[in-house]
Amino acid sequence: MKGIEGRKADHINICLNERIEPGYNYWNDVKFIHEALPEVDLDDIDTSCTVLGKRLSFPFIVTAITGGFKGAETINSNIAEACAELGVGMGTGSERAGIDGVDERSYTVVRDHDVPLVIGNIGAPQLIPQKRKRAYGPDDMEKAIELIDADYVALHLNFLQEVVQPEGDTNSEGCLGAIRELASKYPVIVKETGAGISDDTLKRLEGTGIKAVDLAGMGGTSFSAVELYRARNENDAIRTRIGETFFDWGIPTTVALESATTKLPLIASGGVRTGLDVARAISMGAVCAGAANLVLEEAIESADAVKRKLTIIMEELKAAMLLTGSSNINELSKKRYILTGQTEQWIRGMKRWM
């Protein structure tokens, strides 16, 4: 398998079989103040919320995983079925393959299920010319929406991945203008892919017309790591070395959340592993949390396996809400927390130049 289909298959195999995370758990740096007398009944806790105009059973999105090769149809079908039944959001992987006519069914399968919030995906680097590649425009955006009946399309900022990827697209001048142009016509959000977004960049994105930002910070899947393994397999010594050097490059999601001053709705993904992490994200100002690799193995197995994993996340969230005395998501968003460890060090260091 070669070309874009082979690359997509490589990504899934690497995520399943290689070490792709930096190792430090930044979410564990966020400590809640325990409420010993919560005065809340667990069965009465309401985890539902509205995210980007859509009602979810709890504030969670299975964020972008895959699409564009044969095995992706099963993965996306199982995720979509689980998200529809549980009432949470779903994003697809990059729709570049589907837009170019490669394995469209791996994307359109999402339309078979009534997912309450569906987010498509196009790379921001593809919005501008890349060497001998054309720039994507309105027709491509419309196909991305149509393929999965998307409520929004995420324009993903993946320049860390592209600079390590052997066939990467590394031009970036003009991306902000292209984002602004598409946001004036279509419902789009902006997302990172594992390296986080600084407050300065958030300020540059304000006023472009985008509807939200997925911070997708460092701490979960490192696409520098993913592409490192591909470069190594292709005996590309330069890209292998770059991948090794930038394995843990980026801004942790906890740091990005804590330092954000924007009024744009923020989705917190990047290293989210538990329902407690979801609670932490909400208390820190996110409208919802998200994760992808968290359910990858289950998505290969079955829709029921994905539902079981997501149900555990929801029940952990409810436990965190009970132990902080939060009867609903709005109350949880106001709960106190303490920052420790490397997150606290990051914040302290950033204050020197803020």
C-alpha positions as CSV (number, residue, x, y, z in Angstrom):
1,M,0.0,0.0,0.0
2,K,1.5,3.3,-1.1
3,G,0.6,7.0,-1.2
4,I,-1.9,8.6,1.2
5,E,-3.6,5.2,2.0
6,G,-0.3,3.7,3.1
7,R,0.5,6.8,5.2
8,K,-2.9,6.6,7.0
9,A,-2.4,2.9,7.6
10,D,1.1,3.5,8.9
11,H,-0.3,6.1,11.4
12,I,-2.7,3.6,12.9
13,N,-0.2,0.8,13.2
14,I,2.4,3.1,14.8
15,C,-0.2,4.4,17.3
16,L,-1.0,0.8,18.3
17,N,2.5,-0.6,18.5
18,E,5.0,2.1,19.3
19,R,5.7,4.6,22.1
20,I,4.2,7.8,20.9
21,E,3.6,9.8,24.1
22,P,6.3,11.9,25.9
23,G,5.5,10.1,29.2
24,Y,4.8,12.9,31.7
25,N,1.1,13.2,32.7
26,Y,0.4,17.0,32.9
27,W,-3.2,16.4,33.8
28,N,-2.1,14.9,37.1
29,D,-0.6,18.3,38.0
30,V,-4.2,19.7,38.4
31,K,-5.5,19.0,41.9
32,F,-9.1,19.6,43.0
33,I,-10.0,20.8,46.5
34,H,-11.8,17.7,47.9
35,E,-15.4,18.4,49.2
36,A,-15.9,16.1,52.2
37,L,-19.6,17.1,52.5
38,P,-20.8,17.4,48.9
39,E,-24.6,17.5,49.5
40,V,-25.1,16.0,46.1
41,D,-26.6,12.7,45.2
42,L,-24.6,10.8,42.6
43,D,-27.7,9.6,40.7
44,D,-28.9,13.2,40.4
45,I,-25.7,14.6,38.9
46,D,-26.3,16.1,35.4
47,T,-23.4,15.7,33.1
48,S,-25.2,17.1,30.0
49,C,-24.0,20.3,28.3
50,T,-24.3,22.3,25.1
51,V,-21.1,22.4,23.0
52,L,-21.0,24.5,19.8
53,G,-24.8,24.5,19.8
54,K,-25.2,20.8,20.2
55,R,-26.5,18.9,23.2
56,L,-24.1,16.3,24.5
57,S,-24.7,13.8,27.3
58,F,-21.3,14.8,28.8
59,P,-18.6,17.2,27.6
60,F,-16.6,14.9,25.4
61,I,-15.6,14.5,21.8
62,V,-13.8,11.5,20.3
63,T,-11.4,13.7,18.3
64,A,-9.8,13.1,14.9
65,I,-8.4,9.6,14.4
66,T,-8.4,8.4,10.9
67,G,-9.9,7.9,7.4
68,G,-8.7,7.3,3.9
69,F,-7.7,3.6,3.9
70,K,-9.6,0.3,4.1
71,G,-9.3,-0.3,7.8
72,A,-10.6,3.2,8.6
73,E,-14.2,2.3,7.7
74,T,-14.5,-0.1,10.6
75,I,-12.8,2.3,13.0
76,N,-15.0,5.2,12.1
77,S,-18.2,3.1,12.0
78,N,-17.6,1.8,15.5
79,I,-16.8,5.2,16.9
80,A,-19.8,6.8,15.2
81,E,-22.2,4.1,16.5
82,A,-20.9,4.5,20.1
83,C,-20.9,8.3,20.0
84,A,-24.5,8.3,18.6
85,E,-25.8,6.0,21.3
86,L,-24.0,7.8,24.2
87,G,-24.7,11.3,22.9
88,V,-21.1,12.6,22.5
89,G,-19.2,14.3,19.7
90,M,-17.0,12.8,17.1
91,G,-14.3,14.1,14.7
92,T,-12.8,12.3,11.8
93,G,-9.2,12.2,10.7
94,S,-8.0,14.4,7.9
95,E,-10.5,14.3,5.0
96,R,-7.7,15.0,2.5
97,A,-8.0,11.4,1.2
98,G,-11.7,11.5,0.8
99,I,-11.7,14.9,-0.9
100,D,-9.2,13.5,-3.4
101,G,-11.5,10.5,-4.0
102,V,-9.6,7.9,-1.9
103,D,-11.8,5.5,0.1
104,E,-14.7,7.9,0.6
105,R,-16.7,5.2,2.4
106,S,-14.2,5.3,5.3
107,Y,-15.7,8.8,5.9
108,T,-19.3,8.6,4.7
109,V,-19.9,5.7,7.1
110,V,-20.3,8.4,9.8
111,R,-23.5,9.5,8.2
112,D,-25.1,6.1,9.0
113,H,-25.3,7.2,12.7
114,D,-27.0,10.1,14.4
115,V,-23.9,11.6,16.1
116,P,-25.0,14.8,17.9
117,L,-21.8,16.8,16.9
118,V,-19.8,15.8,13.9
119,I,-16.5,17.6,13.1
120,G,-14.7,17.2,9.8
121,N,-11.0,17.8,9.3
122,I,-8.7,19.5,6.7
123,G,-5.1,20.4,7.2
124,A,-4.3,24.1,7.3
125,P,-1.1,23.4,5.3
126,Q,-3.4,22.2,2.5
127,L,-5.1,25.7,2.3
128,I,-2.0,27.2,0.6
129,P,0.1,26.0,-2.3
130,Q,2.7,23.3,-1.3
131,K,5.5,22.9,-3.9
132,R,3.7,21.1,-6.7
133,K,0.4,20.7,-4.8
134,R,-2.6,22.9,-5.3
135,A,-4.3,24.8,-2.4
136,Y,-7.7,23.6,-1.2
137,G,-10.6,26.0,-1.6
138,P,-14.4,26.3,-1.2
139,D,-15.2,23.2,-3.3
140,D,-12.9,21.1,-1.1
141,M,-14.5,22.5,2.0
142,E,-18.0,21.7,0.7
143,K,-16.9,18.2,-0.1
144,A,-15.4,17.8,3.4
145,I,-18.8,18.9,4.9
146,E,-20.8,16.6,2.6
147,L,-18.7,13.5,3.1
148,I,-19.7,13.2,6.8
149,D,-22.6,15.7,7.0
150,A,-20.3,17.8,9.3
151,D,-21.5,20.4,11.7
152,Y,-18.1,22.0,11.7
153,V,-14.8,21.4,10.0
154,A,-11.5,21.5,12.0
155,L,-8.6,23.2,10.2
156,H,-5.7,21.4,11.8
157,L,-2.4,23.0,12.5
158,N,0.1,20.2,12.2
159,F,3.4,21.8,11.2
160,L,5.3,19.8,13.8
161,Q,4.1,16.6,12.0
162,E,4.7,18.0,8.6
163,V,8.4,19.0,9.3
164,V,9.1,15.4,10.4
165,Q,7.0,13.7,7.8
166,P,9.2,12.5,4.8
167,E,6.6,13.8,2.4
168,G,5.5,16.8,4.6
169,D,4.0,20.1,3.5
170,T,6.1,22.7,5.2
171,N,5.0,26.0,3.6
172,S,3.0,28.1,6.2
173,E,2.9,31.7,4.9
174,G,-0.7,32.6,4.2
175,C,-2.4,30.1,6.4
176,L,-3.9,32.7,8.7
177,G,-5.5,34.5,5.7
178,A,-6.8,31.3,4.3
179,I,-8.4,30.4,7.6
180,R,-10.0,33.8,7.8
181,E,-11.4,33.4,4.2
182,L,-12.9,30.0,4.9
183,A,-14.3,31.0,8.3
184,S,-16.2,33.8,6.6
185,K,-18.2,31.3,4.6
186,Y,-18.2,28.0,6.5
187,P,-18.5,26.7,10.1
188,V,-14.9,26.0,11.1
189,I,-12.8,25.5,14.2
190,V,-9.1,25.4,14.5
191,K,-7.2,22.6,16.2
192,E,-3.7,21.6,16.9
193,T,-2.6,18.0,16.6
194,G,-0.5,17.5,19.8
195,A,1.7,20.5,20.2
196,G,-0.7,23.0,21.8
197,I,-1.7,26.6,21.0
198,S,-0.3,29.6,22.9
199,D,-2.3,32.6,24.1
200,D,-0.5,34.8,21.6
201,T,-1.7,32.5,18.7
202,L,-5.2,32.4,20.1
203,K,-5.3,36.2,20.0
204,R,-4.2,36.1,16.3
205,L,-7.1,33.7,15.7
206,E,-9.7,36.0,17.3
207,G,-11.7,37.9,14.8
208,T,-11.1,35.5,12.0
209,G,-14.6,34.1,12.3
210,I,-13.7,30.7,13.6
211,K,-16.2,29.2,16.1
212,A,-13.8,27.4,18.6
213,V,-10.3,26.1,19.1
214,D,-9.1,22.6,20.0
215,L,-5.9,23.2,21.9
216,A,-4.7,19.6,21.4
217,G,-1.6,20.1,23.6
218,M,1.5,18.2,24.2
219,G,1.2,15.2,26.6
220,G,-0.8,12.7,24.4
221,T,0.1,11.4,21.0
222,S,3.2,13.1,19.5
223,F,3.0,13.2,15.8
224,S,6.7,14.0,15.8
225,A,7.0,10.5,17.3
226,V,4.6,9.0,14.8
227,E,6.5,10.4,11.8
228,L,9.8,9.5,13.4
229,Y,9.0,5.8,13.0
230,R,7.9,6.3,9.4
231,A,11.1,8.2,8.6
232,R,13.2,5.5,10.3
233,N,11.4,2.8,8.2
234,E,12.2,4.8,5.1
235,N,15.9,5.2,6.1
236,D,15.5,9.0,6.1
237,A,18.2,9.9,8.5
238,I,17.5,13.7,8.6
239,R,13.8,13.3,9.3
240,T,14.5,10.6,11.9
241,R,16.9,12.9,13.8
242,I,14.4,15.8,13.6
243,G,11.7,13.5,15.0
244,E,13.9,12.4,17.9
245,T,14.9,16.0,18.7
246,F,11.3,17.2,18.7
247,F,9.6,14.1,20.3
248,D,8.4,16.1,23.3
249,W,8.0,19.5,21.6
250,G,5.0,21.7,22.4
251,I,2.8,23.3,25.0
252,P,1.0,21.0,27.5
253,T,-2.8,21.3,27.3
254,T,-3.0,22.3,31.0
255,V,-0.6,25.1,30.4
256,A,-2.4,26.3,27.3
257,L,-5.7,26.3,29.2
258,E,-4.3,28.1,32.2
259,S,-2.7,30.8,30.2
260,A,-5.6,31.4,27.7
261,T,-7.3,34.7,27.8
262,T,-9.4,34.3,24.7
263,K,-13.2,34.3,24.7
264,L,-13.2,31.7,22.0
265,P,-14.7,28.3,23.2
266,L,-11.8,26.0,24.0
267,I,-11.8,22.2,23.5
268,A,-9.1,20.5,25.7
269,S,-7.5,17.5,24.1
270,G,-4.0,16.2,24.4
271,G,-3.3,13.5,27.0
272,V,-6.8,13.2,28.3
273,R,-7.1,9.6,29.7
274,T,-9.8,9.6,32.4
275,G,-13.1,11.2,33.4
276,L,-11.1,13.0,36.1
277,D,-9.1,14.7,33.3
278,V,-12.4,15.8,31.7
279,A,-13.4,17.3,35.0
280,R,-10.1,19.1,35.3
281,A,-10.4,20.5,31.8
282,I,-13.9,21.9,32.5
283,S,-12.8,23.5,35.8
284,M,-9.9,25.1,33.9
285,G,-12.2,26.8,31.4
286,A,-12.7,24.3,28.5
287,V,-16.2,23.8,27.1
288,C,-15.4,20.1,26.7
289,A,-12.6,17.7,26.5
290,G,-11.5,15.3,23.8
291,A,-9.3,12.3,23.1
292,A,-8.5,10.0,20.2
293,N,-5.9,7.4,20.9
294,L,-7.8,6.7,24.2
295,V,-10.4,4.6,22.2
296,L,-8.3,3.4,19.2
297,E,-7.9,-0.2,20.3
298,E,-11.6,-0.4,21.2
299,A,-12.6,1.1,17.9
300,I,-10.8,-1.6,16.1
301,E,-12.6,-4.2,18.2
302,S,-16.3,-3.1,18.2
303,A,-18.7,-0.3,18.8
304,D,-19.6,-2.0,22.1
305,A,-16.0,-1.8,23.2
306,V,-15.9,1.9,22.4
307,K,-19.2,2.4,24.4
308,R,-17.7,0.6,27.4
309,K,-14.7,2.8,27.4
310,L,-16.7,6.0,27.0
311,T,-19.1,4.9,29.7
312,I,-16.1,4.5,32.1
313,I,-15.0,8.1,31.2
314,M,-18.5,9.4,32.0
315,E,-18.7,7.6,35.3
316,E,-15.3,8.9,36.3
317,L,-16.5,12.4,35.5
318,K,-19.6,11.9,37.7
319,A,-17.4,10.7,40.5
320,A,-15.2,13.8,40.2
321,M,-18.3,15.9,40.3
322,L,-19.6,14.2,43.4
323,L,-16.3,14.7,45.2
324,T,-16.2,18.4,44.3
325,G,-19.8,19.0,45.2
326,S,-20.9,19.7,41.6
327,S,-24.4,18.9,40.6
328,N,-24.0,20.0,37.0
329,I,-21.3,21.0,34.5
330,N,-21.8,24.7,35.2
331,E,-21.0,24.2,38.9
332,L,-18.0,22.1,38.0
333,S,-16.7,24.9,35.8
334,K,-16.4,27.1,38.9
335,K,-14.6,24.6,41.2
336,R,-11.2,25.5,42.6
337,Y,-8.0,23.7,41.7
338,I,-4.3,23.8,42.5
339,L,-1.5,23.5,39.9
340,T,1.6,21.5,40.8
341,G,4.5,19.8,39.1
342,Q,5.7,20.7,35.7
343,T,2.5,22.6,34.8
344,E,3.1,25.0,37.7
345,Q,6.7,25.4,36.6
346,W,5.6,26.2,33.1
347,I,3.1,28.8,34.3
348,R,5.7,30.4,36.7
349,G,8.2,30.5,33.8
350,M,5.7,32.1,31.4
351,K,4.8,34.9,33.8
352,R,8.4,36.2,33.4
353,W,7.6,37.4,29.8
354,M,3.8,37.7,29.9
